[in-house]
Amino acid sequence: METSSSPNKSTAASFSSKVKAVLMRAWRERWTDHQWGVHIKSVVSSSSGENKELPEILLQQALVGPSPNALILGYLKHIVLAQLIPPCSVLNLIQKYDDINKPYCTIGLIDVTEAIACNISFTSGLESSVVLCKCLQKILHWLMMCILQSLKIMKDVQQQPEYTSVIDSASVAAHRIADQPTVQALLYVAMSEDQDNYREYEQTVINVRGTLSQSLSDMLPSHTKQKVGTALQTLSKVQDMSLPNKALCDVTHLGICPAINSLVTLEAILNPTSDVQPFIDQLCVSERLLQLSRPFLYCEIFRACFMGLNNCTDTPEEMKWAAFTYLKLPQILRYMKQMSSNQDIGEDLFLGLKELMNSVPLLDLVETKLKCECLKYLVGEFSKNDLLDKTQAQMLQNKRITDSGNKMETSGQSSPIQVIRNEQQIPRIIKTLDNADASKTPVDVMSWLCLLMSGRNLDYILAGAAATGKLQSLANKLVKINELAKQTQGETGKMSQTRVLLFDISFLMLCHASQIYGLEITALTPEYTDSFFIHWATRCLPEDGKYKCIDNFTPTDQSKVDVLIQHLVSGVDISKLSITRLNEFCLNFPLAVQEILIAWEHGAIVTDTIKVIVENIKNKMCCINIVLCAWLCSYISMVPDKAREKPLQMIQMLQAPAMNPDPDHNYNERYALMTPILQKLINDILPMSQRINFISYVPSDKLPSEVMDECIKEVFKHGWLDIKSVQTLEYLLNLCGSDWFCDRCIEVMLESSRMEDLMKALSLVYAIFHMDLEHITLSLLFHTLPRLLQTTHYHTLLTDPRGSTLAKLSVMVLVSAQNSKNSEKDTIPHLRRGRKRSRKEVELEDVEETECRPVKRSKSSSLEPQLTLDSEGFNFDFLTAKEDGETSPTFDTKDPLNKSLANLMRLMNTLSQDSQVSPRLSFIISFVREAIHSGSQNAKFVLQFMPPQMVSNLLRSVQGILNNRHILHICDLTTSIGRKVATQAICQNSKLHKSANSA
């Protein structure tokens, strides 16, 4: 060890002696800085690797006495500014100097520090940039320590002018150094790079501020206090590097907020049974993205409700809107009240309602159509839920009376009144049905069900139960009653007939509720999974126009089917049959009718006999008609057109009312309930001329793309969604899929070039995408954006302002999808009805397989190669770079949203390397900028898969497009690689600005 180290020691001693010799000669001959530089450079070049000792040698010689050697300090400054030695090597030595008892030496070092730090050349290497940011933080800490120690000395020993000079010099130096934008940005990175040292620095600043304000007001000259205050104020700028709040979509020029209005419409029409929390999350995310005030948000929610009520009068959706407005909306506001910081939204709610009341024509129109004081009842519901106090409610009602001019004549049959009235009965109905025993007292239970079935009671009760979250409980009671009523073994006479009717009515009610609100109202209950109705409905009941496989209709016992056929053909009254279980009766009937139908088609049975058989079937139980029609629809959907004639005739026979119904068994009420159920079942099968109350969303003479374009343009023209538009868009989404739907929406949105029209269209498309947010977001990331970016034909759609509008939409949809995913982690997922895994999810799962083939793409879709997660060995390794002791970031690599976003970021990174400025590069820059304007947490998610080199690529491509604040919000400063990329980009930005200014 001694022999190996001796050459190093001798080399260091030789270099030190050479420097001291040159220094002595320079001092004797009073060399200029230029002469000194020439001679010392020759010494350094002859002693490679030893120049790191040069600043320490010079400082030792300069600080020998009580006063510094100004000539040597000047030489030191020169070799640093001439870039002979790195500035950090000098600054790190200076910040270790702590002999405050030599104030003139301290002042000399402060002058050197100021000269170096204010004229520093910012390099853009990863390591050197990080070292520089820590060095600057430490040197500012040292300047603050100089001020603090000088203040303490002056507090103890007065009349010390040299320490006043220290304070002046340190304050000016700190101000000049920290006033540079690049230094401020680097100091912000230093906060995360070395948190312990930064906390000590912050504490020193606090101590300076406190010491200055305690008892030194009279001791310090006013100009010195002013200098210290200026320095402290400059240093405080480092803490505030946040970006100003900015709405991603500005709709202030519009009369309404299309996004909020449309979100409310979609929730009321498409999600009547959903929990309120997902919708509240949507509202809160939209509120932040659009920078809306709470009173304005509330006003837009109320306006959407009244516009919906006006738009849906005398339609099936009227009850959904009434239930949402008067029952669900108070729940939503009650939850928002609990989420607010002070748990008081009364004033904001009052201001929102007051603003709504300026829309006098809208309120007058709604109240005239519904024959009800709609606003009065809404305010009453808010008061009932402690959202408004009595004084506020009375003020609003008085203002409405004044504005309307006369008192409205109220009808007790108006939907708001009926919904409110029936909702109050729902708990009692559920409790009664729960306590009633259908096996022991079927007559009492049937009386209750008949009461619910009369008139429109059932529809109002179902709407109220859906809006208040009680629909599943009510449906479960009906399933339970249906299960108990199916067992009739050993009973005869009136008791048996009562059980049959009880089974029939409960079956009809469940079918009606399932068709309106979806099968999930019963299918999601584990307790009743094995019940007959759920088993039959999930396997046989058509939903959303989709018929089930005919093989699902399986008999319980073929021998019982044969007996049933014999009785039907012989004309025996089926009510006289010995029925052991009604569910077996329902399951066997389709197969029996199948045999009869085949016999009819082959001429073995004449039409008159079929009419008698059908009349016999529908005379007693309406549920048999529904079971048979469901089977006939599935049968017709799989046979050729020429074989459909007789099944269609049989359906028409089953639709007609019975010729000789039993008047004592509520046949008329049951038939009235059965008729709309059958219409919904068969409308997609019947010829167009025979369909009843059927809306053709895609006429036979138009393509889906034509219907879509007309619909979306009409929506853009109006600025809001009506019921027909919602139903058409939902139908097209289910028909053509999310890829096609996303493409059409975006292409129509980007047809305009006027900013006002683009912002309105953006707001509407953002809301429309919430029809199936998860799948459409995947389509946007995995299909639409790559297609637009990689196909030259579409680059005109990316030119500003279209490109920036698309970037805003992409960020807004991404943020909403991520927020929705996070909110579902601790709750039951909120999914659209009929949701299945999308093609994107399947494709993204496939790329996890190492030996799978890449996804095939159409040659016409792009002239450039598509990037997928499995191409070129793509993985997440570059995102998990870490240093020793640092926790590696974790990513859910199987999450489709993460995969799609990472895939898109890799594509953007490849495109950002193009030296030519193009519309797609402009889009990429807009995407990044809009991401950071969406908020720090949102930006962290959107940009989490951004490759490290992409920031540098963008800075080189378009100079000045990203400032330091942008860079700090783009990079994740909680990770080592993020801090390195940030410091490199900040230094690169500084060099680009300097070169631009010098040019």
KEKOLGU-523082 format. One record per residue (C-alpha): x, y, z. Coordinates in steps of 0.25 Angstrom, whole numbers, padded with zeros to 4 digits, always signed. Example, Ala and Ser with C-alpha at 12.3 -4.5 7.8 and 13.67 -1.06 7.14 Angstrom:
# residues 2
+0049-0018+0031;+0055-0004+0029;
# end
This chain:
# residues 999
+0000+0000+0000;+0011+0010+0004;+0019+0007-0009;+0007+0009-0018;+0002+0022-0011;+0016+0028-0011;+0015+0032-0026;+0002+0038-0024;+0007+0047-0012;+0019+0051-0020;+0011+0055-0032;+0001+0063-0024;+0013+0070-0016;+0019+0073-0030;+0006+0079-0035;+0004+0087-0023;+0019+0092-0023;+0017+0096-0038;+0004+0104-0035;+0010+0111-0023;+0022+0115-0032;+0014+0120-0043;+0005+0127-0033;+0018+0134-0026;+0023+0139-0039;+0009+0144-0043;+0008+0152-0030;+0022+0157-0032;+0020+0162-0046;+0006+0166-0044;+0001+0157-0056;-0012+0161-0062;-0023+0150-0062;-0020+0147-0076;-0005+0144-0073;-0009+0136-0061;-0019+0128-0069;-0008+0124-0080;+0002+0120-0070;-0007+0112-0061;-0013+0105-0072;+0001+0100-0077;+0003+0094-0062;-0011+0088-0062;-0009+0081-0076;+0004+0075-0072;-0002+0069-0059;-0014+0062-0064;-0024+0058-0053;-0019+0067-0043;-0026+0080-0046;-0037+0077-0035;-0027+0081-0025;-0025+0095-0031;-0036+0102-0025;-0033+0097-0011;-0018+0102-0013;-0022+0116-0017;-0032+0117-0006;-0022+0113+0004;-0012+0124-0001;-0023+0134-0002;-0028+0133+0012;-0015+0133+0020;-0017+0146+0027;-0029+0154+0033;-0032+0160+0020;-0032+0152+0007;-0022+0153-0004;-0031+0160-0015;-0021+0156-0026;-0022+0141-0024;-0037+0142-0022;-0037+0149-0036;-0029+0138-0042;-0038+0128-0036;-0050+0135-0042;-0043+0135-0055;-0040+0120-0056;-0054+0117-0052;-0061+0126-0062;-0051+0122-0073;-0056+0107-0070;-0042+0102-0067;-0048+0096-0054;-0063+0093-0051;-0070+0103-0043;-0076+0093-0033;-0062+0089-0028;-0060+0104-0024;-0074+0106-0018;-0073+0093-0010;-0060+0098-0004;-0066+0112-0001;-0078+0107+0006;-0070+0099+0016;-0063+0112+0021;-0069+0115+0034;-0059+0125+0041;-0068+0137+0042;-0058+0144+0051;-0050+0148+0039;-0061+0156+0032;-0053+0162+0021;-0049+0148+0017;-0064+0144+0017;-0067+0157+0009;-0056+0153-0001;-0062+0139-0003;-0076+0144-0004;-0071+0153-0016;-0065+0141-0022;-0078+0133-0020;-0086+0144-0026;-0077+0145-0038;-0077+0130-0041;-0091+0127-0038;-0097+0138-0046;-0088+0135-0058;-0089+0120-0058;-0090+0112-0070;-0101+0102-0069;-0097+0088-0074;-0108+0078-0078;-0102+0065-0074;-0110+0056-0065;-0100+0055-0053;-0094+0069-0055;-0108+0076-0054;-0112+0069-0042;-0098+0072-0035;-0100+0087-0039;-0114+0088-0033;-0109+0082-0020;-0097+0091-0020;-0106+0104-0022;-0115+0100-0011;-0103+0098-0002;-0096+0111-0006;-0109+0119-0003;-0110+0112+0010;-0096+0117+0013;-0099+0131+0009;-0111+0131+0019;-0102+0125+0030;-0093+0137+0028;-0105+0146+0030;-0110+0139+0042;-0096+0138+0049;-0094+0153+0046;-0107+0157+0052;-0104+0149+0064;-0091+0155+0066;-0097+0169+0064;-0107+0166+0074;-0097+0162+0085;-0086+0173+0081;-0091+0186+0075;-0084+0195+0065;-0078+0185+0056;-0078+0191+0042;-0070+0180+0036;-0082+0170+0039;-0092+0180+0033;-0083+0179+0020;-0084+0163+0021;-0099+0164+0022;-0100+0174+0011;-0091+0166+0002;-0098+0152+0005;-0111+0158+0003;-0108+0164-0010;-0101+0151-0015;-0113+0143-0010;-0123+0152-0017;-0115+0152-0031;-0112+0137-0030;-0127+0133-0027;-0133+0143-0036;-0129+0135-0048;-0140+0126-0053;-0131+0115-0056;-0126+0115-0042;-0140+0115-0036;-0144+0103-0044;-0131+0096-0040;-0134+0099-0025;-0148+0094-0027;-0142+0081-0031;-0132+0081-0019;-0144+0081-0010;-0146+0067-0014;-0132+0062-0017;-0126+0064-0003;-0138+0067+0007;-0130+0067+0020;-0120+0078+0015;-0132+0086+0009;-0139+0085+0022;-0127+0091+0029;-0126+0102+0018;-0141+0105+0021;-0139+0106+0036;-0127+0115+0034;-0136+0125+0025;-0146+0124+0036;-0136+0128+0046;-0131+0139+0038;-0145+0145+0037;-0148+0143+0052;-0135+0149+0057;-0136+0161+0047;-0150+0164+0053;-0147+0162+0068;-0138+0173+0073;-0129+0178+0062;-0138+0188+0056;-0130+0200+0061;-0116+0193+0059;-0117+0191+0044;-0117+0202+0034;-0130+0203+0026;-0123+0199+0013;-0117+0187+0019;-0130+0182+0025;-0136+0185+0011;-0125+0176+0004;-0128+0165+0014;-0143+0166+0011;-0141+0166-0004;-0132+0154-0003;-0142+0146+0006;-0154+0150-0003;-0146+0145-0015;-0143+0132-0008;-0157+0130-0005;-0160+0130-0020;-0154+0116-0021;-0166+0110-0013;-0176+0115-0023;-0173+0108-0036;-0188+0104-0038;-0195+0107-0051;-0206+0117-0051;-0220+0110-0051;-0225+0109-0065;-0238+0102-0071;-0235+0092-0081;-0248+0095-0088;-0253+0109-0088;-0269+0110-0089;-0271+0124-0083;-0276+0129-0096;-0287+0119-0096;-0301+0120-0090;-0300+0107-0083;-0288+0097-0080;-0290+0086-0090;-0281+0076-0082;-0289+0077-0069;-0302+0078-0076;-0299+0065-0084;-0293+0057-0072;-0306+0060-0064;-0314+0055-0076;-0306+0042-0078;-0307+0039-0063;-0322+0041-0063;-0325+0033-0075;-0315+0022-0076;-0311+0020-0061;-0324+0021-0053;-0320+0010-0044;-0306+0014-0041;-0300+0018-0028;-0298+0033-0027;-0283+0033-0024;-0278+0030-0038;-0286+0042-0043;-0281+0051-0032;-0267+0047-0036;-0270+0051-0051;-0276+0064-0046;-0264+0067-0037;-0253+0064-0048;-0261+0072-0058;-0262+0084-0049;-0247+0084-0047;-0243+0082-0062;-0253+0093-0066;-0250+0102-0054;-0264+0104-0050;-0269+0110-0038;-0279+0103-0029;-0291+0112-0031;-0289+0111-0046;-0288+0096-0045;-0300+0094-0037;-0308+0104-0046;-0304+0095-0058;-0308+0083-0051;-0322+0089-0048;-0323+0094-0062;-0320+0081-0069;-0331+0074-0060;-0342+0084-0064;-0337+0084-0079;-0338+0068-0078;-0352+0069-0072;-0357+0079-0083;-0351+0069-0094;-0357+0056-0089;-0371+0060-0086;-0381+0049-0089;-0369+0039-0092;-0365+0027-0084;-0353+0035-0079;-0361+0045-0072;-0362+0037-0059;-0346+0035-0060;-0344+0050-0061;-0354+0053-0050;-0348+0042-0041;-0334+0047-0043;-0338+0062-0041;-0346+0060-0028;-0341+0048-0022;-0326+0045-0027;-0321+0059-0028;-0324+0062-0013;-0316+0050-0010;-0304+0055-0019;-0304+0068-0012;-0305+0062+0002;-0292+0054-0002;-0285+0066-0007;-0289+0074+0005;-0282+0063+0013;-0270+0064+0004;-0268+0079+0005;-0258+0084+0015;-0268+0092+0024;-0280+0082+0021;-0288+0094+0017;-0293+0096+0003;-0305+0104+0006;-0300+0117+0001;-0294+0112-0012;-0307+0104-0014;-0315+0117-0012;-0307+0124-0022;-0308+0113-0032;-0323+0113-0031;-0324+0128-0031;-0316+0128-0044;-0325+0117-0050;-0337+0126-0047;-0332+0136-0057;-0336+0125-0068;-0351+0129-0066;-0356+0124-0080;-0350+0110-0077;-0357+0109-0063;-0370+0114-0069;-0370+0104-0080;-0366+0092-0071;-0377+0096-0061;-0387+0098-0072;-0385+0084-0078;-0384+0077-0065;-0395+0085-0059;-0387+0086-0046;-0379+0096-0038;-0366+0089-0041;-0357+0098-0035;-0365+0099-0022;-0365+0084-0020;-0350+0083-0023;-0347+0094-0013;-0356+0086-0003;-0348+0074-0005;-0335+0081-0003;-0341+0087+0010;-0345+0073+0014;-0331+0068+0013;-0325+0080+0021;-0318+0086+0009;-0325+0099+0010;-0331+0106+0022;-0345+0111+0023;-0341+0126+0020;-0334+0122+0007;-0345+0113+0002;-0356+0124+0005;-0347+0134-0002;-0346+0126-0014;-0361+0122-0015;-0365+0137-0013;-0356+0141-0025;-0362+0130-0033;-0376+0134-0031;-0372+0149-0034;-0365+0144-0047;-0376+0135-0052;-0386+0146-0050;-0398+0136-0046;-0400+0123-0038;-0399+0110-0046;-0410+0101-0045;-0404+0088-0040;-0409+0074-0045;-0408+0063-0035;-0404+0053-0046;-0392+0061-0050;-0379+0052-0050;-0371+0060-0039;-0383+0059-0030;-0385+0045-0033;-0371+0041-0031;-0369+0048-0018;-0382+0042-0013;-0379+0028-0017;-0365+0029-0012;-0370+0031+0002;-0378+0018+0001;-0366+0009-0004;-0360+0006+0010;-0374+0002+0015;-0376-0007+0002;-0363-0014+0004;-0365-0016+0019;-0379-0022+0016;-0374-0031+0005;-0363-0036+0014;-0372-0039+0025;-0383-0045+0017;-0382-0060+0015;-0386-0064+0001;-0386-0079+0006;-0396-0077+0017;-0404-0064+0013;-0403-0063-0002;-0417-0056-0003;-0411-0044+0005;-0398-0043-0003;-0406-0044-0016;-0415-0032-0012;-0403-0024-0009;-0397-0027-0023;-0410-0024-0030;-0410-0011-0023;-0396-0008-0028;-0400-0013-0042;-0412-0004-0044;-0410+0008-0053;-0396+0014-0054;-0393+0011-0039;-0383+0001-0043;-0375+0010-0052;-0374+0021-0042;-0370+0012-0031;-0359+0005-0039;-0354+0019-0043;-0354+0024-0029;-0347+0011-0024;-0337+0012-0035;-0334+0026-0031;-0332+0023-0016;-0325+0011-0017;-0336+0002-0013;-0339-0005-0026;-0331-0017-0024;-0337-0019-0010;-0351-0018-0016;-0347-0028-0028;-0342-0038-0018;-0355-0038-0010;-0362-0041-0023;-0352-0052-0027;-0355-0058-0013;-0370-0057-0015;-0368-0064-0029;-0360-0075-0023;-0370-0078-0012;-0382-0077-0021;-0376-0087-0031;-0379-0099-0022;-0393-0104-0023;-0392-0118-0020;-0404-0124-0012;-0413-0111-0013;-0426-0110-0021;-0437-0101-0023;-0436-0086-0020;-0423-0087-0012;-0416-0093-0024;-0422-0082-0034;-0417-0072-0024;-0403-0077-0025;-0403-0078-0040;-0407-0063-0040;-0397-0059-0030;-0386-0066-0038;-0392-0059-0051;-0392-0045-0045;-0378-0046-0039;-0372-0051-0052;-0379-0040-0060;-0374-0030-0050;-0360-0035-0050;-0359-0036-0066;-0364-0021-0066;-0354-0016-0057;-0343-0024-0063;-0346-0019-0077;-0346-0004-0072;-0334-0005-0062;-0326-0017-0067;-0325-0031-0062;-0314-0027-0052;-0325-0022-0042;-0327-0037-0039;-0315-0044-0044;-0305-0038-0035;-0311-0044-0023;-0304-0057-0019;-0315-0061-0010;-0325-0063-0021;-0315-0067-0032;-0322-0081-0033;-0336-0076-0033;-0345-0079-0045;-0347-0065-0050;-0332-0061-0050;-0328-0074-0056;-0339-0072-0067;-0336-0057-0070;-0321-0058-0071;-0322-0070-0081;-0335-0067-0088;-0340-0053-0087;-0335-0044-0099;-0328-0031-0094;-0324-0019-0102;-0329-0025-0115;-0320-0037-0114;-0327-0051-0114;-0322-0063-0106;-0317-0076-0111;-0329-0085-0114;-0321-0097-0107;-0323-0089-0094;-0338-0093-0094;-0336-0107-0088;-0348-0116-0082;-0348-0121-0069;-0353-0135-0073;-0357-0139-0087;-0368-0148-0082;-0375-0136-0076;-0373-0129-0090;-0380-0140-0097;-0392-0140-0087;-0393-0125-0089;-0393-0127-0104;-0404-0137-0103;-0413-0128-0095;-0411-0116-0103;-0414-0123-0116;-0426-0130-0110;-0432-0117-0105;-0431-0119-0090;-0432-0107-0082;-0418-0105-0076;-0423-0099-0064;-0429-0113-0061;-0415-0120-0062;-0408-0125-0049;-0397-0115-0048;-0386-0119-0038;-0377-0107-0040;-0380-0095-0048;-0365-0093-0052;-0365-0107-0059;-0378-0102-0066;-0371-0090-0072;-0358-0098-0076;-0366-0109-0083;-0376-0101-0091;-0366-0095-0101;-0362-0109-0105;-0376-0114-0106;-0379-0102-0115;-0367-0105-0123;-0373-0119-0126;-0387-0113-0129;-0380-0102-0138;-0372-0113-0146;-0385-0121-0148;-0392-0108-0153;-0381-0105-0163;-0382-0119-0168;-0397-0118-0169;-0400-0128-0158;-0408-0118-0151;-0418-0107-0157;-0418-0093-0154;-0431-0093-0146;-0425-0103-0137;-0413-0095-0134;-0423-0083-0131;-0430-0092-0121;-0417-0096-0115;-0412-0082-0113;-0425-0077-0108;-0424-0088-0097;-0410-0085-0094;-0412-0070-0091;-0426-0071-0084;-0420-0073-0070;-0405-0069-0069;-0399-0057-0076;-0385-0061-0072;-0386-0073-0082;-0388-0063-0093;-0375-0056-0089;-0368-0069-0088;-0373-0074-0102;-0370-0061-0109;-0356-0061-0104;-0354-0075-0109;-0361-0071-0122;-0352-0059-0124;-0339-0067-0122;-0345-0078-0131;-0348-0067-0142;-0334-0061-0141;-0327-0074-0145;-0336-0078-0156;-0337-0073-0171;-0347-0063-0175;-0356-0073-0182;-0358-0081-0169;-0362-0069-0161;-0376-0068-0165;-0383-0077-0156;-0375-0074-0143;-0379-0059-0146;-0393-0063-0147;-0392-0070-0134;-0386-0058-0128;-0398-0049-0133;-0407-0059-0127;-0400-0058-0113;-0401-0043-0114;-0416-0042-0115;-0424-0042-0103;-0431-0054-0098;-0445-0056-0103;-0451-0062-0090;-0442-0057-0079;-0446-0060-0064;-0451-0046-0059;-0448-0050-0045;-0433-0051-0047;-0429-0037-0050;-0427-0041-0065;-0428-0027-0070;-0417-0022-0061;-0408-0034-0064;-0411-0032-0079;-0408-0017-0078;-0394-0020-0072;-0391-0032-0081;-0394-0024-0094;-0381-0014-0093;-0373-0026-0089;-0377-0034-0101;-0375-0021-0110;-0360-0020-0105;-0358-0034-0107;-0363-0035-0122;-0360-0022-0128;-0347-0026-0134;-0353-0038-0140;-0366-0033-0146;-0366-0027-0160;-0365-0012-0159;-0380-0010-0163;-0384-0018-0151;-0375-0012-0140;-0382-0004-0129;-0375+0008-0122;-0362+0005-0129;-0352+0015-0132;-0342+0012-0143;-0329+0018-0139;-0322+0014-0153;-0332+0014-0164;-0330+0004-0175;-0327+0014-0185;-0315+0020-0177;-0302+0015-0173;-0298+0016-0158;-0287+0026-0161;-0297+0035-0168;-0307+0034-0156;-0295+0037-0146;-0291+0049-0154;-0305+0055-0154;-0307+0052-0140;-0294+0058-0134;-0295+0070-0143;-0309+0073-0138;-0304+0071-0124;-0292+0081-0127;-0302+0091-0133;-0311+0091-0121;-0300+0090-0110;-0307+0079-0102;-0312+0065-0102;-0327+0062-0104;-0333+0048-0101;-0333+0044-0116;-0319+0047-0118;-0315+0039-0105;-0323+0027-0110;-0317+0028-0124;-0303+0030-0119;-0304+0018-0109;-0310+0009-0120;-0299+0013-0130;-0288+0010-0119;-0294-0004-0116;-0296-0006-0131;-0282-0002-0136;-0273-0002-0124;-0264+0008-0117;-0253+0009-0128;-0263+0013-0138;-0271+0022-0129;-0258+0029-0124;-0253+0031-0138;-0266+0037-0143;-0268+0046-0131;-0254+0052-0132;-0254+0054-0147;-0267+0061-0147;-0262+0070-0135;-0250+0074-0143;-0257+0078-0155;-0258+0093-0150;-0247+0102-0149;-0253+0113-0141;-0249+0112-0126;-0263+0115-0121;-0269+0103-0128;-0257+0094-0125;-0259+0097-0110;-0274+0094-0110;-0271+0081-0118;-0260+0078-0109;-0269+0079-0096;-0280+0071-0103;-0271+0060-0107;-0264+0059-0094;-0278+0057-0088;-0282+0047-0098;-0270+0038-0096;-0275+0036-0082;-0286+0026-0088;-0275+0016-0087;-0263+0023-0082;-0253+0012-0080;-0255+0005-0094;-0255+0018-0101;-0243+0023-0094;-0235+0010-0098;-0240+0012-0112;-0235+0027-0112;-0221+0023-0107;-0220+0009-0114;-0227+0012-0128;-0231+0026-0131;-0219+0035-0127;-0208+0025-0133;-0216+0025-0146;-0217+0040-0146;-0202+0042-0143;-0197+0031-0152;-0205+0034-0164;-0201+0046-0173;-0215+0047-0178;-0220+0051-0165;-0210+0062-0161;-0219+0073-0165;-0227+0069-0153;-0215+0072-0144;-0213+0086-0149;-0216+0096-0138;-0226+0099-0133;-0231+0085-0136;-0219+0078-0131;-0219+0086-0118;-0234+0083-0116;-0231+0068-0118;-0220+0069-0108;-0229+0075-0098;-0240+0064-0100;-0229+0053-0099;-0224+0058-0085;-0238+0061-0080;-0243+0047-0084;-0231+0041-0078;-0232+0048-0065;-0247+0044-0064;-0244+0030-0067;-0233+0029-0057;-0241+0035-0046;-0253+0026-0049;-0243+0014-0048;-0238+0019-0035;-0252+0021-0029;-0256+0007-0032;-0244+0000-0025;-0252+0001-0011;-0266+0000-0017;-0274-0009-0026;-0270-0005-0040;-0280+0004-0047;-0281-0002-0061;-0291+0001-0072;-0301-0010-0075;-0296-0021-0084;-0282-0018-0082;-0272-0028-0087;-0257-0028-0089;-0254-0020-0101;-0245-0024-0113;-0234-0014-0107;-0234-0022-0094;-0232-0035-0102;-0221-0029-0111;-0214-0023-0099;-0215-0036-0091;-0209-0044-0103;-0197-0035-0104;-0193-0040-0091;-0190-0054-0097;-0176-0054-0102;-0178-0064-0113;-0191-0057-0119;-0192-0051-0132;-0193-0036-0133;-0207-0030-0136;-0209-0029-0150;-0213-0016-0156;-0219-0012-0169;-0209-0007-0179;-0218+0005-0183;-0218+0010-0168;-0204+0015-0168;-0192+0016-0177;-0183+0015-0165;-0180+0003-0155;-0190+0002-0144;-0184+0002-0130;-0189-0009-0120;-0184-0012-0106;-0178-0025-0111;-0170-0019-0123;-0155-0017-0121;-0156-0023-0107;-0163-0011-0101;-0164-0012-0086;-0165-0003-0073;-0151-0004-0069;-0147+0010-0073;-0158+0015-0064;-0153+0007-0052;-0139+0013-0052;-0134+0015-0037;-0122+0018-0029;-0118+0009-0017;-0127+0011-0005;-0138+0017-0014;-0152+0010-0015;-0155+0006-0030;-0168+0012-0035;-0178+0001-0037;-0188+0000-0049;-0199-0009-0052;-0194-0015-0064;-0207-0023-0067;-0216-0011-0066;-0221-0008-0080;-0221+0007-0078;-0206+0007-0074;-0203-0002-0085;-0210+0007-0095;-0204+0020-0089;-0190+0014-0089;-0191+0010-0104;-0196+0024-0108;-0184+0030-0100;-0174+0021-0107;-0180+0025-0121;-0180+0040-0117;-0165+0039-0113;-0162+0033-0126;-0169+0044-0134;-0163+0055-0125;-0149+0051-0130;-0153+0056-0144;-0145+0069-0147;-0156+0075-0155;-0167+0083-0149;-0180+0077-0152;-0195+0076-0148;-0193+0063-0140;-0181+0069-0133;-0190+0081-0129;-0200+0071-0124;-0190+0064-0115;-0186+0077-0109;-0200+0081-0107;-0203+0068-0100;-0191+0070-0091;-0195+0084-0087;-0210+0081-0085;-0206+0069-0076;-0198+0078-0067;-0209+0089-0067;-0219+0078-0062;-0213+0078-0048;-0200+0072-0042;-0207+0058-0038;-0213+0057-0052;-0201+0061-0059;-0193+0050-0051;-0202+0040-0056;-0203+0044-0071;-0188+0046-0072;-0184+0034-0064;-0179+0026-0076;-0173+0038-0083;-0158+0033-0087;-0147+0041-0081;-0141+0046-0094;-0155+0051-0099;-0154+0065-0091;-0140+0067-0098;-0146+0064-0111;-0157+0074-0110;-0148+0085-0105;-0139+0083-0117;-0150+0082-0127;-0157+0095-0123;-0149+0105-0115;-0156+0112-0104;-0168+0103-0105;-0166+0098-0090;-0162+0107-0079;-0156+0103-0066;-0169+0102-0059;-0174+0093-0069;-0162+0084-0068;-0163+0083-0053;-0178+0078-0054;-0174+0069-0066;-0164+0061-0058;-0167+0053-0046;-0157+0059-0035;-0160+0048-0025;-0151+0038-0034;-0136+0039-0036;-0138+0038-0051;-0149+0049-0051;-0140+0059-0044;-0128+0056-0053;-0137+0058-0066;-0142+0071-0059;-0129+0077-0056;-0123+0073-0070;-0135+0079-0077;-0135+0092-0069;-0120+0094-0072;-0123+0091-0087;-0134+0101-0087;-0124+0111-0081;-0114+0109-0092;-0124+0110-0103;-0129+0123-0097;-0115+0129-0096;-0112+0124-0111;-0125+0131-0115;-0122+0144-0108;-0108+0144-0113;-0113+0142-0128;
# end
